[in-house]
């Protein structure tokens, strides 16, 4: 049974009785070991009376500590200390790749092959000749990059902003436009780090079921009844499933959203490596759509570049929040990407990369089909494989020196699966990897099973 912390003892140590003061002092006491893990904290009303503040003040302080995964519980069951690490971090994402030293084939990270990325030498030299180099002017996007991206941009947006990668763009949106307790519709499954960001912001996640064409419109209509403030989805090649939103599905989603004022956020993480067009909901709702395109996977992760587009009022708020940190993205990197978007040799290399990734993915799909596991022809740097048990699948693969991503890292509900990266899969290991994957499904494949994810 948990030991109940003496409210008088805690009240004496809370010199500041603001939300921030209560939360930070309590966090320090936990971190220093003065409040042990497992200790039950005083009831909200009891502590509020001792401090002479509203119960809402103490409740808000406890909410901050819950978001940091320091305390847990609610209601009559009380709250107790569950951890002493008061620095928030992306819990799901940070556990990807920690598979020990016995991994022969790490297929957990769907990342680009360095050999298929364009040579940055000339591009960086061009970027270093930017006429605005070394200026402290905080412009949202370099004019050459804006000029380069606009002709192929899928949304007629009012404003644009360059950021330090796609995930920074998404984090800026989440941190700026969400408040604790806000409800957010997000496709299920989704990108691991997006779930971490929403948890950190204290948002309530409303998982949206998807099929091979993307989010399901009828399910979206039902979730809109819960008064969410944001809808997040990946508008083309999906990072977990490889699905892409069709033109018809985009139109159906627009109809589901017609009586709503919800903010739409589109995370185009794979960017120009996708083989599909983007059917953005910004075509229907430009006044409330934020579209994010990352250039890291197609042009190079060290470029750390993405672009957000959307209404000027929202980007102004995001830019204002950004002044706490980097303020702007390197003009060298922006103008390097602008040059590559116009460079014929770079674009030819990009076409080769798309073709090569498709061939590697196809080799694994064909190897699995020969063993009775039939997966659909989709896009991206990975394949999604349904399994009877993710735990069984991960143990089975680990015993054979193979690492994969369990579906639990990127889903809130739905069926169990693993994601296997194909972008760096060694050709000479495909047969043995396919054998292991078939065993890992834990299914009877004698009749030729088919994936429904």
DALIN-V522942 format. One record per backbone hydrogen bond with DSSP energy under -1.0 kcal/mol. CO is the residue of the C=O (numbers start at 1). NH is the residue of the N-H. If there is no record, write none. Layout:
<<CO	NH> <CO	NH>>
This chain:
<<3	40> <6	10> <7	11> <8	12> <13	15> <18	22> <19	23> <20	24> <21	25> <22	26> <23	27> <24	28> <25	29> <26	30> <27	31> <28	32> <29	34> <29	35> <30	33> <36	39> <39	81> <40	5> <43	47> <44	48> <45	49> <46	50> <47	51> <48	52> <48	53> <54	57> <54	58> <55	59> <56	60> <57	61> <58	62> <59	63> <60	64> <61	65> <62	66> <63	67> <64	68> <65	70> <66	69> <70	82> <70	83> <72	80> <75	78> <79	41> <80	72> <81	38> <89	91> <90	94> <93	96> <95	98> <97	99> <105	107> <105	403> <107	421> <109	111> <113	116> <114	117> <120	124> <121	125> <122	126> <123	127> <124	128> <126	129> <127	130> <130	133> <132	135> <137	139> <140	162> <142	146> <143	147> <144	148> <145	149> <146	150> <150	153> <155	157> <159	310> <161	308> <163	165> <163	306> <165	169> <166	170> <167	171> <168	172> <169	173> <170	174> <171	175> <172	176> <173	177> <174	178> <179	182> <182	204> <183	229> <183	230> <184	206> <185	232> <186	208> <191	195> <192	196> <193	197> <194	198> <195	199> <196	200> <197	201> <198	203> <199	202> <202	181> <204	184> <206	186> <208	188> <209	216> <211	214> <214	211> <216	220> <217	221> <218	222> <219	223> <220	224> <222	225> <223	226> <224	227> <229	263> <230	185> <231	265> <232	187> <233	267> <238	242> <242	379> <243	238> <246	250> <247	251> <248	252> <249	253> <250	254> <251	255> <252	256> <253	257> <257	260> <263	231> <264	290> <265	233> <266	292> <267	269> <268	294> <270	273> <271	274> <280	283> <281	284> <281	285> <285	288> <288	264> <290	266> <291	309> <292	268> <293	307> <295	299> <296	300> <300	303> <301	304> <305	295> <306	163> <307	293> <308	161> <309	291> <310	159> <311	315> <312	316> <313	317> <314	318> <315	319> <316	320> <317	321> <318	322> <321	324> <322	325> <322	327> <326	328> <330	334> <331	335> <332	336> <333	337> <334	338> <335	339> <336	340> <337	341> <339	343> <343	347> <344	348> <345	349> <346	350> <347	351> <348	352> <349	353> <350	354> <351	355> <352	356> <353	357> <354	358> <355	359> <356	360> <357	361> <358	362> <359	363> <360	364> <361	365> <362	366> <363	367> <364	368> <365	369> <366	370> <368	373> <369	372> <374	451> <381	422> <381	423> <383	420> <385	418> <389	393> <390	394> <391	395> <392	396> <393	397> <394	398> <395	399> <397	400> <397	402> <398	401> <401	104> <401	105> <403	107> <405	419> <406	409> <407	410> <410	190> <416	387> <417	407> <418	385> <419	405> <420	383> <426	429> <427	430> <429	433> <430	434> <431	435> <432	436> <433	437> <434	438> <435	439> <436	440> <437	441> <439	442> <441	388> <445	448> <449	374>>
